Amino acid sequence: MRVLGVDPGLTRCGLGVVDAMPGRRVRLVEVGVARSDAGEDPARRLVAIEAEVEAWLDRHGPDAVAVERVFAQHNVRTVMGTAQVSGVVMAAAARRGVPVALHTPSEVKAAVTGSGRADKAQVTSMVTRILELDARPTPADAADALALAICHLWRPAGGGVGAQRGGGRTAAQHAWAAAEAAARRSAR
């Protein structure tokens, strides 16, 4: 199973693709950041981010897309840009029939570190360890995108767009759970 994780942002949008491996392991496929110029018109910035996201979707053909759920912050401009990018990402995935799940920052932190209150450095450190990388993914937006993809594989989806019936899981998560159950049965 392949998941594209997206940490939405108008200036820097983190993108990370991981593959599920046997035994709850994950493998890095690609990580990067889609950027847009803060001096550009917001509509043009969204088009630039959308083009990059669509290229990643076409290049990697993920089974699911995991996007960070937008939450209220003190800076309304930041929230608006983040929400707009999230919408662009969800629309691009939906056009391709790829299920989208939304995960809160605390869900992501808990999935990769064991604590929903972990800081960015802890998340980046655990992503580096989980993926057995030689170097920490930078910037933090890239590491967060990988954390989202890992979270999607390891935790049930909560209220995702396109989530299937049956515990709020996507079809990809059902396949993952079935594969893990089969592996446990064969190990007996």
C-alpha positions in Angstrom: 0.0 0.0 0.0 1.3 3.5 -0.9 0.3 6.7 0.9 0.9 10.3 0.0 1.1 12.5 3.1 0.5 16.2 2.7 1.3 18.9 5.2 -0.7 21.7 3.6 0.8 25.2 3.4 0.7 28.0 0.9 4.4 28.9 1.1 5.7 25.4 1.8 3.5 22.3 1.3 5.2 19.2 2.5 4.8 16.0 0.4 5.9 12.5 1.4 5.2 9.1 -0.1 5.7 5.9 1.8 5.0 2.3 1.1 3.7 -0.2 3.7 6.0 -3.2 4.3 5.4 -6.4 6.2 5.6 -6.2 10.0 4.4 -2.6 10.3 7.4 -1.3 8.6 7.3 1.6 6.1 9.7 2.6 3.3 10.4 6.0 2.0 9.6 6.5 -1.7 10.0 10.3 -2.0 9.9 13.4 0.1 9.8 17.0 -0.9 8.2 20.4 -0.6 6.0 22.2 -3.1 6.7 26.0 -2.8 5.0 29.1 -3.9 6.2 32.7 -3.9 4.7 34.8 -1.1 4.7 37.8 -3.4 2.5 36.1 -6.0 -1.3 36.4 -6.3 -2.9 33.7 -4.0 -4.8 32.1 -6.9 -1.6 31.7 -8.8 0.1 30.2 -5.7 -2.7 27.6 -5.4 -2.3 26.7 -9.1 1.5 26.2 -8.5 0.8 24.0 -5.5 -1.9 22.1 -7.3 0.4 21.4 -10.3 3.1 19.9 -8.0 0.6 17.8 -6.1 -0.9 16.5 -9.3 2.6 15.6 -10.6 3.2 13.6 -7.4 -0.2 11.9 -7.7 0.5 10.9 -11.3 4.1 9.9 -10.6 3.4 7.7 -7.5 -0.2 6.5 -7.9 -0.9 6.4 -4.2 -3.7 4.2 -2.7 -4.6 7.0 -0.3 -3.8 10.6 0.5 -3.4 11.7 4.1 -3.8 15.4 4.8 -3.4 17.3 8.0 -6.7 18.5 9.3 -6.8 22.3 9.5 -7.3 23.5 13.0 -7.9 27.0 14.4 -4.8 29.0 14.9 -4.4 32.6 16.1 -3.2 33.7 12.6 -6.3 33.7 10.4 -4.3 34.3 7.2 -2.2 31.2 7.9 -5.4 29.1 8.5 -7.0 30.4 5.3 -4.0 29.5 3.2 -3.7 26.1 4.8 -7.4 25.4 4.3 -7.2 26.5 0.6 -4.3 24.2 -0.1 -6.1 21.3 1.7 -9.0 21.8 -0.6 -6.8 21.8 -3.7 -5.1 18.6 -2.6 -8.5 16.9 -1.8 -9.9 17.9 -5.2 -6.8 16.6 -7.0 -7.0 13.3 -5.3 -10.8 13.0 -5.7 -10.5 13.6 -9.5 -8.3 10.5 -9.6 -10.6 8.5 -7.3 -7.9 8.3 -4.6 -9.4 8.3 -1.0 -8.5 11.1 1.3 -8.2 11.0 5.0 -7.8 13.9 7.4 -5.7 13.5 10.5 -5.3 16.0 13.3 -1.8 17.1 14.4 -2.2 15.3 17.7 -3.2 12.1 16.0 -0.1 12.3 13.8 2.2 13.0 16.8 0.7 10.2 18.8 1.0 7.7 15.9 4.7 8.3 15.3 6.0 9.3 18.8 3.5 7.8 21.2 2.6 11.3 22.5 0.0 13.7 21.0 2.0 16.6 22.6 5.4 15.8 20.9 7.2 18.8 19.4 8.4 19.0 15.8 11.9 17.9 16.6 10.6 14.7 18.3 8.3 14.0 15.3 11.2 14.5 12.8 13.5 12.3 14.9 10.9 9.4 15.0 10.2 9.7 11.3 13.9 9.4 10.6 14.1 6.4 12.9 10.9 4.7 11.6 12.0 5.1 7.9 15.6 4.2 8.8 16.9 7.3 7.1 20.6 8.4 7.2 19.6 12.1 7.5 16.6 13.9 9.0 14.1 15.1 6.3 14.1 18.9 6.0 12.4 21.2 6.2 9.9 20.3 9.0 7.0 20.4 6.4 8.6 17.5 4.6 9.0 15.5 7.8 5.4 16.3 8.8 4.2 15.0 5.4 6.0 11.7 6.1 4.5 11.5 9.6 1.1 12.0 8.1 1.6 9.1 5.7 2.9 6.9 8.5 0.0 7.9 10.7 -2.5 7.0 8.0 -1.0 3.5 7.8 -0.8 2.9 11.5 -4.1 4.5 12.8 -7.7 4.2 11.8 -8.8 7.2 9.7 -11.0 9.7 11.5 -13.7 11.4 9.4 -11.7 11.3 6.2 -13.1 12.4 2.9 -13.8 9.3 0.9 -13.5 7.0 3.9 -15.3 3.7 3.5 -17.9 2.2 5.8 -16.6 0.0 8.6 -14.9 1.8 11.4 -14.1 5.0 9.4 -11.2 3.2 7.6 -10.3 3.7 4.0 -10.1 0.8 1.6 -6.3 1.0 1.8 -6.5 0.7 5.6 -8.8 -2.3 5.4 -6.3 -3.9 3.1 -3.4 -3.1 5.5 -5.4 -4.6 8.5 -6.2 -7.7 6.5 -2.6 -8.2 5.5 -1.5 -7.8 9.1 -4.1 -10.3 10.3 -3.0 -12.8 7.7 0.7 -12.4 8.7 -0.3 -13.0 12.4 -2.2 -16.2 11.4 0.7 -17.6 9.3 3.1 -16.9 12.2 1.2 -19.2 14.5 
